[in-house]
Amino acid sequence: MALNGASKITIHTVDSDVVVIAISFYFTLHDLKELWISFGTGKHHNYIPVHEVANHLGADKAEALRGYHVFTGCDTVSAFYSKSKTLTWNTWQRYPEVTAAFKGLSNPLEEMPENVFNTLEKYVVRLYCGHVDIISVNDARKFLFTTKNRSLQNIPPTKDALKMHIMRAAYQAGQVWGQALKSLPEIVSPMNWGWTDTGDVWKPTWITQAYIWESVSQLTKCSCKKGCRGRCSCSQKGLQCTQLCNCRGNCDNSSIIDSEALLDEMEDGTEDDIP
């Protein structure tokens, strides 16, 4: 990007994504002393000193901002259900090791490095579980569902769904935004980056495995602490209580199903990162 000798630049936009991109590229524009964003309109208009924000973050974190913003939800990549930007930002501050992974997403990749995926997986576990001795999202799902009684909406995506989410984030943050300073960017097809061409429109590939809802209705669980006596949600749906239930299957409705088999199937099939 040619600055033509300019040392101060102002960009006008109403899109927060432009602010993120400007901050993330500030240190690439070596001759630029001040970069301002004229943001919003009317009474909501204000000036954002991009140079001050970037200097406060530092070069590594500023560059990583592209990957962070897309990974946690933007216009083209879904967000994690009920996880606000404030929460995702605070999780980043508590887990600074993820900065390198966000930087990895921020630049064009030929393929997804395993260490980037593994670090982002640990970040997602911390996002949902806090600081615990769990590193796998599948283990976190089991822990939150069986121990913390979380609904399926409030547990992390499966490992398969997370991989597709990371691929879409890498495409947007790296392949598209990562080439924002190029006059003729070479952007590859999204086909291998978490998207499917339906002929008329590109749609997200949420998961590559079979949906669990198509094969496992037994994931219903009740909250009874004592004998259910036929009045719990399991009984109402004609299902037997299992060890997933609070009663652990020890009730009048229990001819116990193999709960370990259900949990193993649960790890492989649900998609949770739909916005």
Stockholm file with secondary structure:
# STOCKHOLM 1.0

chainA/1-275         MALNGASKITIHTVDSDVVVIAISFYFTLHDLKELWISFGTGKHHNYIPVHEVANHLGADKAEALRGYHVFTGCDTVSAFYSKSKTLTWNTWQRYPEVTAAFKGLSNPLEEMPENVFNTLEKYVVRLYCGHVDIISVNDARKFLFTTKNRSLQNIPPTKDALKMHIMRAAYQAGQVWGQALKSLPEIVSPMNWGWTDTGDVWKPTWITQAYIWESVSQLTKCSCKKGCRGRCSCSQKGLQCTQLCNCRGNCDNSSIIDSEALLDEMEDGTEDDIP
#=GR chainA/1-275 SS CCCTTCSEEEEEESCHHHHHHHHHHGGGCTTCSEEEEEESSGGGCEEEEHHHHHHHHCHHHHHHHHHHHHHTCCSSSCCCTTCCHHHHHHHHHHCGGGHHHHHHHTSCCSSCCHHHHHHHHHHHHHHHHCSCSCCCHHHHHHHHHHTSCCCGGGSCCCHHHHHHHHHHHHIIIIIIGGGTTCSSCCCCCGGGTTEEECSSSEEECCCSSCCGGGTCGGGCCCCCSSCCTTCSHHHHTTCCCCTTSTTTTCSTTCCCCCHHHHHHHHHHHCCCCCC
#=GC SS_cons         CCCTTCSEEEEEESCHHHHHHHHHHGGGCTTCSEEEEEESSGGGCEEEEHHHHHHHHCHHHHHHHHHHHHHTCCSSSCCCTTCCHHHHHHHHHHCGGGHHHHHHHTSCCSSCCHHHHHHHHHHHHHHHHCSCSCCCHHHHHHHHHHTSCCCGGGSCCCHHHHHHHHHHHHIIIIIIGGGTTCSSCCCCCGGGTTEEECSSSEEECCCSSCCGGGTCGGGCCCCCSSCCTTCSHHHHTTCCCCTTSTTTTCSTTCCCCCHHHHHHHHHHHCCCCCC
//
